Amino acid sequence: MGQNLDRLKLATGALLVWGSLLASPTLAAELTTTQLGIKQRIDGLYTQNREAAIAFQQGVGAYNRGDFATADREFRRSLQFDPNIAMGHYLLGNILFRQGQLPEAATEFQAAGNLDPKLADAFFNLGVVREAQGQLDAALTAYQRVISIRSDDWRGYYNAGVIKVRQNNLTEAITLFNSATRLSPNSAQAQLQLGLALQANNQSILASEAIRRAIQLEPNSPVPYYQLGRILSLQSDFNGAIENFRRAIALAPKIPEYQMELGVAQINIGDFRGAINTLEAMVAANPNNGAGHYNLAVALHRSGDLAGAIGEYEKSIFINANQPEALYNLGLAMKDLGRNSAAISTLLNARWVYNIDRNQDRVAAIDRLLLEMIFPFPERRG
């Protein structure tokens, strides 16, 4: 059995968790009634039309009370009297965005920017909408406009950096994240994303430093601990990874990815009992998590519990049939348990999937194994 265990592979999640500053897109800082200065606006700072000014200010009052239905109605009424109120279009765009009306929100933000080319928040929110629509080039253009208008606003650099990551341009993303952290050194999110971009660009030492700064800034956030754990795992510092995964779990005990990564790190240091306990708890709470069942199977397999491993491999395959590694390992476990007929059938299934994936090395390895099982070499005698 031991000769096969080095073939067992662990399943892990994606290393990088890219979330923009507006992961669930949030709009740029919105102006308060005090900032708007109601009397000044009625006197005509935004419009010379008295009816438009009155409707606009009534909309502002409703907006700040959270009465968005009334605000929507009043802003539209003000724009009927005077369609050139940039702030009216901007605030109406915010309301439309809250309602999930992305194309309409984009139209209002664009109108606000056209009327007031220095209104950075209009371009910022336009970028948010375009990003939510999957229009990355248009989003990047909007964020670059924010940077040109308000070069000291770290959020423009940050969101532009996120777009560059999604476009797989890590070099420019790192430059933008560095600008964001320089302008806002206390932003844990900027430090975190800088670290992730650096790691993706194979700059592990700098990546670790940036994520540790994120932890110092937000010690009660689980995400930096989790991501530092992932980086340490890649560096084969599994004990350090385990420490950080445990901290992430202590802060967010119900996130299965954190538990699974802890289990994987425990397997890597040979703590199979610890890994089994971790992964059993994880799949009990998340019975449809195929990767969790797979990793639990690997832990059981490496601990010598072949029957338990077979059961977990089968659960993983039932959830996701297209898992050649699970099929392959299941075949190995069946073989080692003396269930040759079932092992041959399972390995043939694994071979079929590997062949589709064009993994010819694994196909050849299975062919050799099947040949040995079907036509065993006679035992040599002295």
VOGU-3710 file (C-alpha; in Angstrom, 3 decimals, decimal comma):
1> mgqnldrlkl> 0,000/0,000/0,000  2,719/2,498/0,922  4,195/2,557/-2,575  1,037/4,181/-3,916  0,524/6,916/-1,361  2,811/9,425/-3,041  0,346/9,433/-5,907  -2,453/10,824/-3,776  -3,068/14,468/-4,537  -4,855/16,960/-2,346
11> atgallvwgs> -7,602/19,213/-3,636  -7,415/22,850/-2,591  -9,236/26,022/-3,471  -7,979/28,842/-5,668  -5,094/30,693/-4,060  -6,268/34,174/-4,861  -9,509/35,588/-3,605  -9,888/38,741/-5,609  -12,585/40,999/-4,320  -12,761/44,564/-5,396
21> llasptlaae> -13,074/47,333/-2,883  -16,706/47,138/-3,874  -16,933/43,373/-3,875  -20,653/43,648/-3,545  -20,430/46,859/-5,522  -20,933/49,858/-3,289  -21,075/53,375/-4,557  -18,665/56,214/-4,021  -19,066/58,334/-0,907  -22,426/60,025/-1,142
31> ltttqlgikq> -22,934/63,668/-0,263  -24,860/64,576/2,863  -27,470/67,293/3,190  -24,925/69,473/4,978  -22,417/69,083/2,165  -25,043/69,921/-0,405  -26,031/73,136/1,378  -29,773/73,270/0,765  -30,138/77,063/0,739  -27,258/77,559/-1,678
41> ridglytqnr> -28,662/74,986/-4,065  -32,132/76,565/-4,070  -30,465/79,885/-4,727  -29,168/78,397/-7,962  -25,735/76,827/-7,520  -26,964/73,753/-9,381  -29,798/75,326/-11,327  -31,324/78,727/-12,017  -34,759/77,124/-12,369  -36,682/77,577/-9,135
51> eaaiafqqgv> -39,039/74,616/-9,675  -36,082/72,363/-10,465  -34,217/73,585/-7,379  -37,188/72,956/-5,074  -37,755/69,440/-6,431  -34,029/68,711/-6,240  -33,797/69,742/-2,595  -36,885/67,717/-1,714  -35,203/64,768/-3,403  -32,033/65,362/-1,376
61> gaynrgdfat> -34,018/65,395/1,869  -35,766/62,133/0,992  -32,480/60,591/-0,145  -30,767/61,338/3,151  -33,752/59,893/5,069  -33,475/56,687/3,061  -36,802/57,321/1,334  -35,498/56,415/-2,099  -38,894/56,090/-3,781  -39,676/59,724/-2,983
71> adrefrrslq> -36,134/60,787/-3,851  -36,382/59,037/-7,219  -39,636/60,840/-8,002  -38,345/64,257/-6,951  -35,012/63,952/-8,799  -36,844/62,966/-11,967  -39,181/65,918/-11,527  -36,251/68,294/-11,024  -34,567/66,979/-14,186  -37,749/67,559/-16,160
81> fdpniamghy> -37,513/71,250/-15,240  -33,738/71,358/-15,812  -31,989/68,303/-17,332  -28,546/69,815/-16,740  -28,292/69,212/-12,977  -25,242/66,962/-12,762  -25,803/66,095/-9,102  -29,420/65,165/-9,849  -28,273/62,608/-12,423  -25,594/61,345/-10,031
91> llgnilfrqg> -27,935/60,767/-7,092  -30,598/59,267/-9,351  -27,901/56,894/-10,638  -27,182/55,836/-7,060  -30,859/55,017/-6,515  -31,089/53,054/-9,745  -27,975/51,107/-8,818  -29,502/50,183/-5,461  -32,493/48,838/-7,358  -30,294/46,706/-9,618
101> qlpeaatefq> -31,074/48,752/-12,729  -27,503/48,792/-13,996  -27,925/50,094/-17,568  -30,151/52,928/-16,350  -27,712/53,750/-13,524  -24,815/53,839/-15,995  -26,758/56,264/-18,191  -27,290/58,628/-15,244  -23,667/58,459/-14,068  -22,453/59,111/-17,609
111> aagnldpkla> -24,815/62,077/-17,900  -23,538/63,467/-14,586  -19,932/63,119/-15,759  -20,688/64,754/-19,090  -22,322/67,710/-17,366  -19,602/68,023/-14,709  -16,292/66,538/-15,967  -14,747/67,086/-12,524  -17,365/65,029/-10,668  -15,056/62,124/-9,823
121> daffnlgvvr> -17,686/60,185/-7,906  -19,842/59,952/-11,022  -16,996/58,278/-12,926  -16,155/56,117/-9,912  -19,706/54,794/-9,736  -19,818/54,413/-13,508  -16,771/52,160/-13,145  -18,546/50,139/-10,452  -21,541/49,612/-12,714  -19,431/48,655/-15,725
131> eaqgqldaal> -17,472/46,220/-13,545  -20,727/44,673/-12,308  -21,813/44,327/-15,951  -18,561/42,555/-16,815  -17,388/45,422/-19,041  -13,843/45,515/-17,700  -12,324/47,835/-20,299  -15,085/50,395/-19,761  -14,704/50,064/-15,979  -10,953/50,622/-16,241
141> tayqrvisir> -11,498/53,728/-18,379  -13,848/55,122/-15,728  -11,415/54,427/-12,872  -8,564/55,996/-14,838  -10,758/59,081/-15,222  -11,157/59,159/-11,427  -7,378/59,020/-11,030  -6,920/61,903/-13,466  -9,478/64,039/-11,619  -8,588/63,088/-8,053
151> sddwrgyyna> -5,038/61,774/-8,022  -4,943/61,538/-4,233  -7,936/59,162/-3,988  -6,567/55,677/-3,303  -9,830/54,001/-4,319  -9,395/54,829/-7,986  -5,970/53,159/-8,043  -7,287/50,213/-6,041  -10,251/49,475/-8,292  -8,146/49,968/-11,406
161> gvikvrqnnl> -5,719/47,446/-9,897  -8,506/44,919/-9,421  -9,458/45,302/-13,085  -5,838/44,766/-14,124  -5,756/41,557/-12,074  -8,887/40,328/-13,810  -7,229/41,121/-17,114  -4,186/39,089/-15,965  -1,899/42,125/-16,033  -0,176/41,590/-12,689
171> teaitlfnsa> 2,681/44,029/-13,255  0,374/47,002/-13,710  -1,926/45,748/-10,953  0,963/45,723/-8,478  1,920/49,270/-9,481  -1,650/50,441/-8,906  -1,983/48,631/-5,571  1,323/50,153/-4,461  -0,110/53,594/-5,260  -3,246/52,735/-3,288
181> trlspnsaqa> -1,255/51,628/-0,228  0,961/54,712/-0,448  -2,080/56,995/-0,457  -3,940/54,961/2,166  -1,376/53,072/4,268  -4,066/52,065/6,769  -6,215/50,242/4,229  -6,040/46,553/5,082  -7,917/45,680/1,889  -5,334/47,429/-0,289
191> qlqlglalqa> -2,485/45,687/1,536  -4,238/42,336/1,129  -4,789/42,719/-2,591  -1,221/43,932/-3,066  -0,040/40,779/-1,306  -2,186/38,529/-3,460  -0,989/40,183/-6,657  2,625/39,849/-5,534  2,120/36,167/-4,743  0,505/35,551/-8,121
201> nnqsilasea> 3,568/37,236/-9,629  5,880/34,845/-7,708  7,104/37,502/-5,266  6,404/35,479/-2,155  8,473/37,399/0,394  6,948/40,761/-0,514  3,527/39,113/-0,657  3,859/37,775/2,883  4,971/41,179/4,145  1,962/42,936/2,592
211> irraiqlepn> -0,526/40,434/3,985  1,059/40,609/7,439  0,541/44,388/7,280  -3,116/43,715/6,449  -3,353/41,527/9,550  -1,814/44,254/11,714  -4,359/46,734/10,376  -7,363/44,422/10,748  -6,486/41,722/13,295  -10,138/40,667/13,574
221> spvpyyqlgr> -10,615/39,954/9,871  -10,289/36,259/8,952  -9,430/36,763/5,278  -5,793/37,930/5,658  -5,031/35,002/7,980  -6,533/32,613/5,456  -4,605/34,091/2,554  -1,346/34,140/4,527  -1,957/30,502/5,327  -2,344/29,747/1,619
231> ilslqsdfng> 0,923/31,498/0,813  2,759/29,696/3,602  1,379/26,394/2,297  2,821/27,172/-1,117  6,142/27,804/0,613  5,790/24,402/2,375  5,628/26,127/5,767  2,704/23,983/6,807  3,032/24,652/10,527  2,830/28,383/9,882
241> aienfrraia> -0,098/27,774/7,551  -1,926/25,747/10,204  -1,484/28,543/12,743  -3,024/31,079/10,365  -5,840/28,795/9,239  -6,754/28,221/12,895  -6,883/31,981/13,459  -9,122/32,416/10,427  -11,424/29,640/11,668  -11,574/31,152/15,148
251> lapkipeyqm> -12,871/34,363/13,580  -15,136/32,684/10,995  -15,851/29,106/12,099  -18,438/28,290/9,424  -16,441/28,885/6,241  -15,687/25,455/4,728  -12,693/26,624/2,682  -10,851/27,592/5,859  -11,491/24,192/7,425  -10,536/22,321/4,286
261> elgvaqinig> -7,247/24,178/3,938  -6,464/23,420/7,580  -7,132/19,745/6,920  -4,895/19,770/3,839  -2,040/21,379/5,801  -2,470/18,805/8,563  -2,190/16,013/5,987  0,984/17,579/4,647  2,684/17,439/8,055  1,482/13,866/8,604
271> dfrgaintle> -1,115/14,718/11,251  -3,684/12,392/9,748  -5,813/12,103/12,888  -6,002/15,889/13,166  -6,840/16,163/9,457  -9,538/13,510/9,741  -11,146/15,301/12,690  -11,025/18,641/10,850  -12,373/17,295/7,580  -15,044/15,101/9,160
281> amvaanpnng> -16,440/18,170/10,922  -16,242/20,131/7,677  -18,157/17,571/5,547  -20,692/16,998/8,326  -21,612/20,678/8,053  -21,206/20,703/4,243  -22,212/17,250/2,974  -22,281/18,333/-0,675  -18,695/19,580/-0,709  -16,965/17,126/-3,014
291> aghynlaval> -13,461/18,464/-2,397  -13,998/18,055/1,345  -14,954/14,392/0,934  -11,996/13,879/-1,399  -9,468/15,331/1,045  -10,996/13,370/3,912  -10,572/10,265/1,748  -6,901/11,098/1,213  -6,381/11,559/4,967  -8,079/8,223/5,692
301> hrsgdlagai> -6,127/6,553/2,875  -2,801/7,806/4,164  -3,721/6,782/7,709  -4,319/3,219/6,475  -8,141/3,237/6,777  -8,802/1,886/3,301  -12,471/1,095/3,838  -13,140/4,592/5,164  -11,178/6,107/2,293  -13,184/4,133/-0,275
311> geyeksifin> -16,426/5,415/1,197  -15,286/9,049/1,034  -13,875/8,722/-2,495  -17,228/7,334/-3,580  -19,115/10,229/-1,957  -16,815/12,717/-3,692  -17,318/11,030/-7,067  -21,093/10,917/-6,558  -21,045/14,717/-6,093  -18,694/15,284/-9,034
321> anqpealynl> -18,142/12,387/-11,407  -15,420/14,153/-13,420  -12,626/13,563/-10,908  -9,927/11,354/-12,384  -7,731/11,671/-9,265  -10,586/10,474/-7,061  -11,279/7,558/-9,417  -7,582/6,699/-9,579  -7,135/6,804/-5,817  -10,342/4,829/-5,313
331> glamkdlgrn> -8,940/2,176/-7,617  -5,693/2,086/-5,644  -7,546/1,725/-2,346  -9,693/-1,092/-3,753  -6,595/-2,836/-5,089  -4,822/-2,574/-1,741  -7,925/-3,952/-0,025  -7,905/-6,953/-2,376  -10,957/-5,896/-4,378  -9,236/-6,388/-7,735
341> saaistllna> -12,311/-6,677/-9,939  -13,781/-3,408/-8,639  -10,318/-1,814/-8,749  -9,837/-2,706/-12,430  -13,256/-1,301/-13,359  -12,590/1,910/-11,435  -9,112/2,359/-12,912  -10,532/1,898/-16,413  -12,978/4,711/-15,674  -10,095/6,876/-14,437
351> rwvynidrnq> -8,135/6,039/-17,588  -11,062/7,121/-19,763  -11,274/10,523/-18,011  -7,494/11,020/-18,088  -7,519/10,227/-21,796  -10,182/12,889/-22,397  -8,024/15,341/-20,433  -5,014/14,210/-22,499  -3,012/13,319/-19,423  -0,985/10,667/-21,163
361> drvaaidrll> 1,428/10,163/-18,259  -1,444/9,037/-16,041  -2,903/6,904/-18,850  0,440/5,140/-19,192  0,729/4,671/-15,409  -2,742/3,109/-15,263  -1,916/0,852/-18,215  1,149/-0,453/-16,373  -0,880/-0,961/-13,203  -3,683/-2,770/-15,041
371> lemifpfper> -1,171/-4,988/-16,821  0,370/-5,915/-13,479  -3,058/-6,649/-11,970  -4,413/-8,638/-14,895  -1,190/-10,449/-15,782  0,874/-10,545/-12,573  4,502/-11,468/-13,007  5,351/-14,859/-11,518  7,182/-14,737/-8,252  10,908/-15,242/-8,641
381> rg> 12,374/-18,192/-6,853  16,009/-18,660/-5,933
//
